[in-house]
Amino acid sequence: MTKWTPRHEAPEPLEGPVVGTITGGTILWFVLFLVQLPFYGWFRDHGHLWWLWTCLAGGGLGLIGIWYVRKRDAAIKRHRAAQG
């Protein structure tokens, strides 16, 4: 068996509005949680309560994501400023 080796250089990663994307997704998770909250009883009765908690977990993890990408964005800007 031969070892796989790349035949060309990997492309540069795509950079976009990462902070805005993560923030928008986090807001969406929390909105979905709040929209489903009035139907708590229905979800419980039909065995779909995990839908509610999934949205809350998505929002909570999104808050960690916002913190992470803001720190990353600031570090990238500091690095670019230090280089010239």
N, C-alpha and C positions, 0 to 999 in steps of 0.2 A: 504494500500500500504506500503510495507516495503522499508526501505532505503537500497540502494546498498552499500555494503562494499567490498573492495578488499579482496581476499582470499590469496594473496601472495604479497610479496614486489615487487615494480616496479624495473625493471632492470636499471642499470646505463646507462646514455645517451651515445650514440656513439660519440666519438671524432675523428675527422679526420682533414685533411688540410683545415680548414674552410676559412682562409684568401685566400688561393689559389683558392678555389672553387668560392667564391664570386667575386674575381678579374677576374677569367675566364669568369664568367657569365656576368659581367659588360662589359668586352671587347666585348663579343659576341653581346650584345644589341647595343653597339655603332657601331660595324661593320655592323650589320643589318640595322641600321639607315643610315649609309653612302652608303651602297649598294642600298638602295631604293631611296635615294635622287635624283639621275638623272631621276627617273621616277615620279617625283612630279606631273607633268601635267597629266599623265595617272591615277594616284591614285585620283587626284582631279576630273577628268572627270567621273570616274567610282564610285565615292562615297566611296573610300577606303582610304582616306587621314588619317584616324585614325590609320592605320597600321604604318605609318611613325611616328606619334606622340607617339604611344605606345612604339616603340623602343627607342625613345629619353627619354621618361619617365622611361623606364626600366633601361637605362644607368644612368640617374640622381639618381634614387633610389639606384642603385648599388653603386654609389659613397658614398652615406650615409651608405650603408651596409658595404663597405670596412672600412670606418672610425670606425663604430661600432665594427666590429669583430677584428680589430687591437687593439682597446682599451680593448676589452674583453680578447683577447689573452695575452696582456701585464699584465692585472690584475691577470689572472690565474697564469702566471709565477711569479709575485711578491708574490702571496699568497703561492705558492709552495716553493719559496726560503725562505720566512719567517718561514715556518714550519720546515724547516730543510733540 
